[in-house]
Amino acid sequence: MASLKEVKGRILSANNTLKITSAMKMVASAKLHKAQEVIEGMLPYERQMSAIMTHFLQTGGKTESPFATQREAKRIALVIFSSNSSLCGGFNSNVIRSYHQWLDEHAQMAKENLIIYPVGRKIADAVKKSGFTPAGDYTHMADKPNYTECESLAAELCERFLSGDIDRVELIYHHFKSAGSQELVNTVYLPIDLSAMTEVPTDNRQPDYLIEPSEEILLAKLIPEVLKLKVYTTLLDSNASEHATRSMAMQIATDNANNLIQDLTVVYNKGRQQAITNCWTSWAAPWLDAPRSATSEKRPGIPRDSPLYARSFFPGFRYRPHLCFLPLCSRPKKHVRKALCNSLIINAVKICAKRFFILSQTIFQSPEIDFPFCSKRFSSLLPAFQRRGAECGFCP
């Protein structure tokens, strides 16, 4: 069994950990709230862009676009999103696991035909460990999502796709559903599927567009904007999921720290009480072994309130006056307890500071029925202790 000092040290360590996890939870919750506000601000724009694209394709617009060209995937690019810091539960581990699964699916392809765009320090380190060279440094985007940087990344991907350098682009990220639910998504970014955008809307509205200058030019301008917006919303999704996961992980860690502190406190209190019991038992051993001069019979000629009456019951009291409270629990007779309490007051001048403190703790932490007199007369001990508290012939 661990010592009381070790248990107390563990309690202090758990308290320090509790403060850290509580602070990190509050920070993560604040960042999550801000990320949710950004996502809610982007939703109307994204929905309107998707509605315009869908209605335009439904009204007879051409569904042919260079961004929708399907060709054999000889070179594949992967844009994968993670975080820069740890302590966010299984957020990064799930992303890294999905990355390795993606590599296993494309194990037949050469390394030079797999192009990795890691967004976040954790996934960037995993890419380097797997033997690949990242296509760029995008770690700063994970902490502070910025539309300009997402626009440049989307423009690079679109340019390489149109030039034939890349045949397909995929995205792996966490989709934010709620503060308690995030879904890991693996989707195709390029080529886009325009046929999926021609579904009939639920509101049954069919707007009539006047297209200027032509359908080809409009589609060439509209699709890149949708693709840029897709990268930005994906980054916002990943960022909000990171903060939500970290908030949940810190809440779980805080709860575990509280439970650990409670368990250790119980162990500490039990060990402390056992140590006090062992200490008093060792002190009381000579007194308990002293022979009794008589039983609980009345002593003729000795008043019951006199200390000599208590000594006639407990001869060892003369040599251990600081243990006179022990018979109060073992001797239920009222007159004996009263005599011992009177003796305690008289002999308290010989108790040192250490034993006086332990004695006072024992009196006040015990049931009132065990110490009906000592708890009331404890104030009488204090002046005597203050006069001669340092004089004790029983301490080593």
C-alpha positions in Angstrom: 0.0 0.0 0.0 1.3 3.5 -0.9 2.3 5.8 1.9 0.2 8.8 2.8 2.8 11.1 1.4 2.6 9.3 -2.0 -1.2 9.4 -2.0 -1.2 13.1 -1.2 1.3 13.7 -4.0 -1.0 11.9 -6.4 -4.0 14.0 -5.2 -2.0 17.2 -5.9 -1.0 15.9 -9.3 -4.6 15.0 -10.2 -5.7 18.5 -9.0 -3.2 20.1 -11.3 -4.3 18.0 -14.2 -7.9 18.9 -13.4 -7.1 22.6 -13.7 -5.4 22.1 -17.0 -8.1 20.0 -18.6 -10.8 22.4 -17.3 -9.0 25.4 -18.8 -8.5 23.6 -22.2 -12.1 22.6 -22.3 -13.2 26.2 -21.8 -10.8 27.4 -24.6 -12.0 24.6 -26.9 -15.6 25.5 -26.3 -15.0 29.1 -27.0 -13.2 28.3 -30.3 -16.0 25.9 -31.2 -18.6 28.6 -30.7 -16.6 30.9 -33.0 -16.2 28.2 -35.7 -19.9 27.4 -35.6 -20.7 31.1 -36.2 -18.3 31.1 -39.2 -20.0 28.0 -40.6 -23.5 29.4 -40.1 -22.4 32.6 -41.9 -21.1 30.5 -44.9 -24.2 28.3 -45.2 -26.5 30.8 -47.0 -23.8 31.6 -49.6 -23.1 27.9 -50.1 -26.7 27.0 -50.4 -27.4 29.8 -52.9 -24.4 28.8 -55.1 -25.6 25.2 -55.1 -29.1 26.3 -55.9 -27.9 28.5 -58.8 -25.9 25.6 -60.2 -28.7 23.1 -59.8 -31.4 25.4 -61.4 -29.0 26.4 -64.2 -28.4 22.7 -65.1 -32.1 21.9 -64.9 -33.1 24.6 -67.3 -31.3 23.1 -70.2 -27.8 24.3 -69.4 -24.9 22.4 -70.9 -23.6 19.7 -68.5 -20.2 19.6 -70.3 -17.3 21.1 -68.5 -13.5 20.4 -68.5 -13.8 20.0 -64.7 -16.2 17.1 -65.3 -14.0 15.1 -67.7 -13.7 11.5 -66.6 -10.4 9.8 -67.5 -8.3 7.0 -66.3 -6.7 7.8 -62.9 -3.0 7.5 -63.5 -2.1 10.2 -61.1 -4.2 10.9 -58.0 -4.0 13.8 -55.6 -5.2 13.6 -52.0 -6.0 16.6 -49.8 -6.3 15.5 -46.2 -7.1 17.6 -43.2 -6.0 17.2 -39.6 -5.0 19.5 -36.6 -1.7 21.0 -35.6 -2.0 20.1 -31.9 -2.9 17.0 -29.8 -5.3 16.4 -26.9 -8.3 16.1 -29.3 -9.3 12.5 -28.7 -9.3 10.3 -31.8 -9.5 13.2 -34.3 -6.0 12.9 -35.7 -5.7 9.1 -35.2 -8.8 8.5 -37.3 -7.5 10.8 -40.1 -4.1 9.0 -40.1 -5.8 5.6 -40.1 -7.9 6.6 -43.0 -4.8 7.9 -44.8 -3.0 4.5 -44.4 -6.1 2.8 -45.7 -6.1 5.0 -48.7 -2.4 4.1 -49.4 -3.3 0.4 -49.1 -6.0 0.9 -51.7 -3.5 2.5 -54.1 -0.6 0.3 -53.3 -0.3 -0.9 -56.9 0.5 2.7 -58.0 4.0 4.2 -57.9 4.8 6.8 -55.2 5.4 9.5 -57.8 1.8 9.1 -59.0 0.4 9.8 -55.6 0.4 13.5 -54.6 -0.4 14.3 -51.0 -1.6 17.8 -49.8 -1.5 17.6 -46.0 -3.4 20.4 -44.2 -2.3 20.2 -40.5 1.0 19.3 -38.8 -0.1 15.9 -37.5 -1.0 14.5 -40.9 2.1 16.2 -42.5 4.3 14.3 -40.0 2.4 11.0 -40.9 3.0 11.7 -44.6 6.7 12.1 -44.1 6.9 9.0 -42.0 5.2 7.0 -44.7 7.9 7.9 -47.2 6.0 10.6 -49.2 7.0 14.2 -49.7 4.1 16.7 -49.1 3.2 18.8 -52.1 3.3 21.9 -50.0 3.2 23.4 -46.6 -0.3 24.0 -45.5 0.0 23.4 -41.7 -0.9 27.1 -40.9 -4.3 26.7 -42.5 -5.5 24.2 -39.8 -5.4 26.8 -37.0 -6.7 29.8 -38.8 -9.0 29.0 -41.8 -8.6 31.7 -44.5 -10.6 31.9 -47.8 -7.6 33.4 -49.7 -5.3 30.5 -48.9 -8.1 28.0 -49.7 -8.7 29.8 -53.0 -5.0 29.5 -54.0 -5.0 25.7 -53.1 -8.2 25.1 -55.1 -6.8 27.1 -58.0 -3.6 25.0 -58.0 -5.7 21.7 -58.0 -7.9 22.9 -60.8 -5.0 24.0 -62.9 -3.2 20.7 -62.5 -6.4 18.9 -63.3 -7.1 20.9 -66.4 -3.5 20.4 -67.6 -3.7 16.7 -67.2 -1.0 16.5 -64.5 -3.6 15.1 -62.1 -6.5 12.8 -63.1 -8.4 12.7 -59.8 -8.5 14.7 -56.6 -9.9 13.3 -53.4 -10.6 14.9 -50.0 -10.5 13.3 -46.5 -11.8 15.3 -43.6 -14.2 15.3 -40.7 -17.6 16.6 -41.3 -19.1 18.5 -38.4 -22.6 17.4 -37.6 -22.9 18.5 -34.0 -20.8 19.1 -30.9 -21.1 15.4 -30.1 -21.0 13.9 -33.6 -18.3 14.2 -36.3 -18.1 12.0 -39.4 -15.0 11.1 -41.3 -15.6 11.7 -45.0 -13.7 10.5 -48.1 -15.1 12.2 -51.2 -14.0 12.9 -54.8 -13.3 16.6 -55.4 -12.3 16.4 -59.1 -13.7 15.5 -61.6 -17.1 16.9 -60.4 -20.3 15.0 -61.1 -22.7 17.5 -62.7 -25.4 14.9 -63.1 -25.7 14.9 -59.3 -26.6 18.6 -59.3 -29.6 18.1 -61.6 -31.9 16.6 -59.0 -35.3 18.2 -58.6 -35.4 20.6 -55.6 -38.0 20.1 -52.9 -39.5 23.5 -53.3 -40.5 22.8 -56.9 -39.4 26.2 -58.0 -38.2 26.5 -61.6 -36.5 29.9 -62.1 -36.0 31.2 -65.6 -32.5 32.5 -66.1 -31.3 35.0 -68.7 -27.8 33.9 -69.5 -25.2 36.5 -70.5 -22.9 36.3 -72.4 -23.2 32.5 -72.9 -23.7 29.3 -71.1 -20.1 28.1 -71.6 -18.6 31.3 -70.1 -21.0 31.2 -67.2 -20.3 27.6 -66.4 -16.6 28.2 -66.7 -16.9 31.0 -64.1 -19.4 29.3 -61.8 -17.7 25.9 -61.4 -14.3 27.2 -60.2 -16.2 29.4 -57.6 -18.0 26.3 -56.3 -14.8 24.4 -56.1 -13.0 27.1 -54.2 -16.0 27.3 -51.8 -15.8 23.5 -51.4 -12.2 23.7 -50.1 -13.0 26.5 -47.7 -16.1 24.8 -46.3 -14.2 21.6 -45.9 -11.5 23.4 -43.9 -14.2 25.0 -41.7 -15.8 21.6 -41.2 -12.5 20.1 -40.1 -11.7 23.0 -37.8 -15.0 22.9 -36.0 -14.8 19.1 -35.7 -11.3 19.5 -34.1 -12.6 21.9 -31.4 -15.7 19.8 -30.7 -13.6 16.6 -30.3 -11.1 18.4 -28.1 -13.9 19.8 -25.9 -15.4 16.4 -25.5 -12.0 14.8 -24.7 -11.2 17.4 -22.1 -14.6 17.0 -20.5 -13.9 13.2 -20.2 -10.5 13.9 -18.8 -11.9 16.3 -16.3 -14.5 13.8 -15.1 -11.8 11.1 -14.8 -9.6 13.5 -12.8 -12.5 14.2 -10.4 -13.2 10.5 -10.0 -9.5 9.8 -9.3 -9.4 12.6 -6.7 -12.4 11.2 -4.9 -10.9 7.7 -4.9 -7.5 8.9 -3.7 -9.1 11.0 -1.0 -10.9 8.0 0.3 -7.7 6.0 0.4 -5.9 8.9 2.0 -8.5 9.3 4.7 -8.5 5.6 5.5 -4.8 5.4 5.7 -4.6 8.5 7.9 -7.3 7.1 10.2 -5.4 3.8 10.3 -2.2 5.6 11.2 -3.9 7.5 14.0 -5.4 4.2 15.3 -2.0 2.5 15.2 -0.4 5.4 17.0 -2.9 5.4 19.8 -2.8 1.7 20.1 1.0 1.7 20.5 0.7 4.4 23.1 -2.0 2.6 24.9 -0.3 -0.8 25.0 1.6 -0.2 28.3 -1.5 1.2 29.9 -3.8 -1.6 28.7 -1.3 -4.1 30.0 -1.2 -2.6 33.5 -2.9 -4.7 36.2 -6.2 -3.6 37.5 -6.5 -3.1 41.2 -10.2 -3.8 41.3 -13.3 -4.1 39.2 -16.1 -1.7 38.9 -17.0 -2.0 42.5 -17.5 1.1 44.6 -14.5 2.3 46.5 -15.4 3.3 50.0 -14.0 6.5 51.2 -13.1 7.8 47.7 -15.4 10.4 46.1 -16.5 9.5 42.6 -15.4 12.8 41.2 -11.9 12.5 42.5 -9.0 11.5 40.2 -8.0 8.8 42.8 -11.3 7.1 42.0 -10.3 6.8 38.3 -6.8 5.6 39.3 -8.3 2.9 41.5 -10.0 1.5 38.3 -7.1 2.1 36.0 -3.7 2.0 37.8 -1.8 2.7 34.5 -3.5 6.1 34.3 -0.9 7.4 36.8 1.8 6.7 34.2 -0.1 7.6 31.1 -2.4 10.5 31.9 -2.6 11.5 28.2 -4.4 8.2 27.5 -7.1 8.8 30.1 -9.8 9.3 27.4 -9.4 5.7 26.2 -11.6 4.1 28.9 -14.4 6.5 28.1 -15.2 4.3 25.2 -14.6 1.0 26.8 -16.2 1.8 30.2 -19.8 2.7 29.8 -20.4 3.6 33.5 -21.2 7.3 33.8 -19.4 7.9 37.1 -16.2 6.3 35.8 -16.2 8.4 32.6 -16.8 11.5 34.8 -14.0 10.7 37.1 -11.6 10.2 34.1 -12.6 13.5 32.6 -11.9 15.3 35.8 -8.5 13.5 36.0 -7.8 14.5 32.4 -8.3 18.2 33.2 -6.0 17.9 36.2 -3.2 16.1 34.4 -3.5 18.0 31.1 -0.6 20.3 32.1 1.8 17.4 31.3 0.6 16.9 27.7 2.9 18.3 24.9 1.7 20.2 21.9 1.7 17.2 19.6 -0.3 15.0 21.8 -2.6 17.8 22.9 -3.5 18.3 19.2 -4.1 14.6 18.6 -6.2 14.4 21.8 -8.4 17.3 20.8 -8.9 15.8 17.3 -9.9 12.5 18.8 -12.4 14.1 21.2 -14.1 16.2 18.6 -14.1 13.6 15.8 -15.7 10.9 18.0 -19.4 10.5 18.7 -20.8 12.7 21.5 -22.0 9.7 23.4 -18.4 8.5 23.8 -17.2 11.9 25.2 -20.1 13.6 26.9 -17.9 15.4 29.4 -14.6 15.9 27.5 -16.3 17.7 24.6 -17.8 20.2 27.0 -14.8 20.6 29.2 -12.2 20.9 26.4 -12.0 24.6 27.0 -10.6 23.9 30.5 -7.7 22.1 28.9 -6.5 25.0 26.8 -5.3 27.3 29.6 -3.3 24.6 31.2 -1.8 23.6 27.9 -0.8 27.1 27.2 1.0 27.4 30.5 3.0 24.1 30.4 2.4 22.8 26.9 6.0 22.1 26.1 6.5 20.0 29.2 5.8 16.4 28.5 7.7 13.4 29.9 6.0 10.9 27.7 7.3 12.0 24.2 10.7 10.6 23.1 
